[in-house]
Amino acid sequence: MKMEIIGPLLLSIIAGLSTLIGCIFIFLKVKRIGEFIVYSLSFSMCIMLFVSLFDLLPNSLNTIFNNYGLLFGIIISILTFLLGYLSIDKINKKINKKNKDNSSLYKIGLLSMISLMLHNFPEGIAVFMSAYTNISIGIKLCIAIMLHNIPEGIAIAVPLYYGGQSRGSAIKMTLVSGLAEPIGALLSYIFLKDIISNVLLSYILIFVAGLMISLSINDMLKEIIKYNKKLYMILGILTGLFFFLLLSLL
């Protein structure tokens, strides 16, 4: 392996594996399980919504508008977003057919894993390509992604564990999601370095934003409301908002 790719690849591995930090929360001894689930889901939902609305979409839309103009850019962006948004429903139906006896929490954890795998893949490309070009920029991006990967890990591990999966299974599935990041980095170097562009990454991220917003509103929020724990929902959302604002300062 060439020396110049070791640093960028290492950064993408660190960023991806930080998702596992979210698994710490399934080892906590929790007395009020319902409240804990509502708080965790509300926190994760808030992060996913804010990352999608104020990070993925604005940056991606700006790139597409600059390349294709406003009118065509809006049309193609809406279609890409809707494709991602509606894909969650298709995936959900397939999960329901194969796993009829599993809880709604399990399904949320599985949907989170799939959505965040797709999210982490282009993030891995972004970290690798940034670090490959300028290592200091790559390090800053790696730190930012590390921090927002922690609540993403919570979004996978907590519902899976409290949905009936073992700790080992929840950790493995969280790990799979995190490994999408270094895999994205490796593939970008081996196959995509000559064709990858900001425009292509923007399409991918708009699609992923559609997935994450759909998952947050149509699945996580519905599950949160079921428990009727409004105080813990508000606390989770406020904590997520505060955490996101801290991330924005990086």
Buried (B, 14 or more C-beta within 10 A) or exposed (E): EEEEBEBBBBBBBBBBBBBBBBBEBBEEEBEEEBBBBBBBBBBBBBBBBBBBBEBBBEBBBEBBBEEBEEEEBBEBBEEBBBBBBEBBEEBBEEBEEEEEEBBBBBBBBBBBBBBBBBBBBBBBBBBBBBBBEEBEEBBBBBBBBBBBBBBBBBBBBBBBBBBEBEEEBBBEBBBBBBBBBBBBBBBBBEEBEEEBEBEBBBBBBBBBBBBBBBBBBBBBBEBBEEBEBEEBBEBBBEBBBEBBEEBEEE
